[in-house]
Amino acid sequence: VQLQASGGGLVQPGGSLRLSCAASGLTFSRYTVAWFRQAPGKEREFVAAISRSRGSTKVADAVKGRFIISGDNAKNTAYLQMNSLKPEDMAVYYCAAGDRIILSRMSVAAAYDYWGQGTLVTVSS
């Protein structure tokens, strides 16, 4: 199983970016896919998750209303559309995938079996 995260970069405050997480070796529609982020000196935190099999999503309060998670089963890819970016959103973003994750554990990093390498998002003017 491999998860390839991409789409990070430098963006000004208020700008937008779309991250992609391409999965190989697993059937995307059966898994829960999530985004976590880690800023320098901080712990990894949950951002958003999507369960294609249940048709459900979960988004952290810190990004609710600004970030949207979606998925494309045909492409085995999950996306994180990030709008109205703030300096505090600056972090390395990781995608993760896990099987049979119950709703209450979608935001728990330990529930995920597979992790991508991370992509850096820098928000600065």
C-alpha positions in Angstrom: 0.0 0.0 0.0 1.3 3.4 -0.9 -0.2 6.9 -0.3 1.3 9.7 -2.3 0.4 13.2 -1.0 1.0 16.2 -3.3 -0.2 19.8 -3.9 1.5 21.6 -1.1 3.3 24.9 -1.6 3.5 28.5 -0.7 0.3 30.6 -0.6 -0.6 34.0 0.7 -3.0 34.3 3.6 -6.6 34.1 2.3 -5.5 32.0 -0.7 -6.4 28.4 -1.6 -4.6 25.1 -2.3 -5.8 21.6 -3.1 -4.0 18.7 -1.8 -4.2 15.2 -3.4 -3.7 11.8 -1.8 -3.3 9.1 -4.5 -3.6 5.6 -3.1 -2.3 2.4 -4.6 -2.6 -1.1 -3.3 -5.9 -0.6 -1.7 -9.5 -0.1 -2.8 -10.1 3.5 -1.9 -13.9 3.1 -1.7 -13.5 0.6 1.2 -11.2 2.7 3.3 -11.5 5.8 5.5 -9.0 8.4 4.3 -7.9 11.3 6.4 -5.7 14.3 6.5 -3.6 15.2 9.5 -1.1 18.1 9.9 1.9 18.8 12.0 3.3 22.2 12.5 6.9 22.8 13.8 7.0 22.1 17.5 3.5 20.9 17.7 1.8 17.5 17.8 0.1 16.0 14.8 -3.5 17.0 14.6 -6.6 15.8 12.7 -7.8 17.9 9.8 -10.5 16.0 8.0 -11.6 12.5 7.0 -13.9 10.8 4.6 -15.4 7.4 4.5 -16.6 6.5 1.0 -18.3 3.4 2.1 -20.5 5.2 4.6 -20.7 8.4 2.7 -19.6 10.4 5.7 -17.0 13.1 6.4 -15.6 14.6 9.5 -13.8 18.0 9.7 -11.9 19.6 12.6 -13.4 22.7 14.1 -10.3 24.7 13.3 -10.9 24.3 9.6 -14.6 23.8 9.4 -16.2 26.0 6.7 -12.8 26.5 5.0 -11.6 23.0 4.1 -13.5 20.4 2.2 -12.5 16.8 1.9 -13.6 14.7 -1.1 -12.7 11.6 -3.0 -12.7 10.1 -6.4 -13.2 6.3 -6.4 -12.2 5.9 -10.0 -8.9 7.7 -9.4 -8.4 6.2 -6.0 -7.6 9.7 -4.8 -8.7 11.9 -1.9 -8.6 15.6 -2.0 -8.4 18.4 0.5 -9.6 21.7 -0.8 -8.2 24.4 1.5 -9.7 27.9 1.2 -9.2 31.1 3.2 -5.8 29.8 4.4 -4.4 31.4 7.5 -0.8 31.5 8.8 -1.8 29.0 11.5 -2.6 26.4 8.8 1.0 26.2 7.9 2.2 22.7 8.5 3.2 19.4 6.9 0.0 17.7 5.8 -0.2 13.9 5.8 -2.8 11.7 4.3 -3.6 8.4 6.0 -5.9 5.4 5.2 -7.5 2.8 7.5 -10.0 0.0 7.2 -13.1 -0.4 9.4 -12.7 2.8 11.3 -15.7 3.7 13.3 -17.1 7.2 13.2 -15.9 8.1 16.6 -12.3 7.2 15.8 -12.1 9.0 12.4 -10.1 11.8 14.1 -7.6 9.4 15.9 -4.3 9.0 14.2 -3.7 5.6 15.8 -6.7 4.3 14.0 -5.0 4.6 10.6 -2.8 1.9 9.2 -1.2 3.6 6.2 0.5 7.0 5.9 1.8 9.1 3.1 5.0 11.1 3.2 3.6 14.5 3.8 3.4 17.7 1.8 4.4 21.1 3.1 1.9 24.0 3.1 3.4 27.4 3.8 1.1 30.3 4.4 2.9 33.6 4.3 2.8 37.0 2.6 
